[in-house]
Amino acid sequence: MKILATTRESMFHGDAHLLQCSICGENDRNKLKVEDLGLSMGICGDDYSFCHKCWDSRILGKKILNLLGYPGGLKLITENLDIKVIK
């Protein structure tokens, strides 16, 4: 039996949406491990869900960076950091 779950529209979470894995699209709630995890780059973010297969993947970090549009990695701008070089 497949179970589909849709969030309710709310002031804090916005429009209702079907819970599904943000990487592979799996939408059976029994197969989801993480639901609506908030991820942000800066002050704005979105909610992402992940199935067991994708969450337990050895390359989850790489998949998340691709999903967010940062396939080469994500680093802060050097000008926004205080850096010390230790010899």
Sine and cosine of phi, psi and omega as CSV:
sin_phi,cos_phi,sin_psi,cos_psi,sin_omega,cos_omega
0.00,0.00,0.79,-0.62,0.01,-1.00
-0.99,-0.10,0.71,-0.70,0.01,-1.00
-0.90,-0.44,0.83,-0.56,0.07,-1.00
-0.97,-0.25,0.67,-0.74,0.02,-1.00
-0.79,-0.61,0.73,-0.69,0.04,-1.00
-0.88,-0.48,0.73,-0.69,0.03,-1.00
-0.93,0.36,0.31,-0.95,0.09,-1.00
-1.00,-0.05,0.56,-0.83,0.06,-1.00
-0.90,0.44,0.70,-0.72,0.02,-1.00
-0.53,-0.85,0.29,-0.96,0.00,-1.00
-0.90,0.44,-0.56,0.83,-0.08,-1.00
-1.00,0.04,-0.55,0.84,-0.10,-0.99
-0.94,-0.33,0.02,1.00,0.08,-1.00
0.98,0.21,-0.49,-0.87,-0.07,-1.00
-0.92,0.39,0.47,-0.88,0.07,-1.00
-0.91,0.40,0.55,-0.83,0.04,-1.00
-0.48,-0.88,0.45,-0.89,0.04,-1.00
-0.95,0.32,0.75,-0.66,0.10,-1.00
-0.97,0.25,0.83,-0.56,0.05,-1.00
-0.42,-0.91,0.42,-0.91,0.01,-1.00
-0.88,0.47,0.79,-0.62,-0.03,-1.00
-0.95,0.31,-0.25,0.97,-0.02,-1.00
-0.99,-0.14,-0.81,0.59,-0.10,-1.00
-0.96,-0.27,-0.21,0.98,0.03,-1.00
1.00,0.02,0.03,1.00,0.03,-1.00
-0.82,0.57,0.76,-0.65,-0.04,-1.00
-0.84,-0.54,0.12,0.99,0.09,-1.00
-0.97,0.24,0.90,-0.43,-0.07,-1.00
-0.85,0.52,-0.50,0.87,0.05,-1.00
-0.89,0.45,-0.39,0.92,-0.04,-1.00
-0.99,-0.17,-0.04,1.00,0.03,-1.00
-1.00,0.08,0.66,-0.75,0.02,-1.00
-0.96,-0.29,-0.61,0.80,-0.01,-1.00
-0.81,-0.59,0.80,-0.60,-0.02,-1.00
-0.90,-0.44,0.81,-0.59,0.09,-1.00
0.79,0.61,0.79,0.61,0.10,-1.00
-0.97,0.24,0.81,-0.58,0.00,-1.00
-0.98,0.18,0.83,-0.56,0.06,-1.00
-0.81,-0.59,0.67,-0.74,0.01,-1.00
-0.63,-0.77,0.47,-0.88,0.15,-0.99
-0.88,-0.47,0.98,-0.18,-0.10,-1.00
1.00,0.03,-0.61,-0.79,-0.10,-1.00
-1.00,0.04,-0.23,0.97,-0.03,-1.00
-0.95,-0.32,0.57,-0.82,0.02,-1.00
-0.48,-0.88,0.04,-1.00,0.02,-1.00
-0.67,-0.74,0.20,-0.98,0.04,-1.00
-0.98,-0.18,0.68,-0.74,-0.04,-1.00
-0.76,-0.65,0.62,-0.79,0.06,-1.00
-0.90,-0.44,0.44,-0.90,-0.04,-1.00
-0.63,-0.78,0.67,-0.75,0.07,-1.00
-0.99,0.16,0.19,-0.98,0.01,-1.00
-0.84,0.55,-0.71,0.71,-0.06,-1.00
-0.87,0.49,-0.75,0.66,-0.03,-1.00
-0.95,0.30,-0.65,0.76,-0.01,-1.00
-0.89,0.46,-0.61,0.79,-0.02,-1.00
-1.00,0.06,0.03,1.00,-0.01,-1.00
-0.90,0.43,0.59,-0.81,0.03,-1.00
-0.94,0.33,-0.26,0.96,-0.01,-1.00
-0.89,-0.45,0.53,0.85,0.00,-1.00
-0.84,0.54,-0.70,0.71,-0.01,-1.00
-0.84,0.54,-0.70,0.72,0.02,-1.00
-0.90,0.44,-0.66,0.75,0.01,-1.00
-0.90,0.43,-0.64,0.77,0.02,-1.00
-0.92,0.40,-0.69,0.72,0.04,-1.00
-0.87,0.49,-0.64,0.77,0.07,-1.00
-0.89,0.45,-0.69,0.72,-0.01,-1.00
-0.86,0.50,-0.62,0.78,-0.04,-1.00
-1.00,0.07,-0.06,1.00,0.05,-1.00
1.00,-0.01,0.39,0.92,0.02,-1.00
-0.80,-0.60,0.90,0.43,-0.08,-1.00
-0.90,0.44,-0.42,0.91,-0.01,-1.00
-1.00,-0.02,0.06,1.00,-0.04,-1.00
0.94,-0.35,0.08,-1.00,-0.06,-1.00
-0.64,-0.77,0.91,-0.42,0.02,-1.00
-0.79,-0.61,0.49,-0.87,0.07,-1.00
-0.95,0.32,0.45,-0.90,0.04,-1.00
-0.93,0.38,0.75,-0.66,-0.06,-1.00
-0.81,0.58,-0.60,0.80,-0.02,-1.00
-0.89,0.46,-0.33,0.94,0.00,-1.00
-1.00,-0.08,0.17,0.99,-0.07,-1.00
-0.84,-0.54,0.49,-0.87,0.22,-0.98
-0.99,-0.16,0.89,-0.47,-0.09,-1.00
-0.91,-0.41,0.70,-0.71,0.09,-1.00
-0.89,-0.46,0.72,-0.69,0.07,-1.00
-0.98,-0.20,0.84,-0.54,-0.03,-1.00
-0.93,-0.36,0.80,-0.60,0.01,-1.00
-0.99,-0.17,0.00,0.00,0.00,0.00
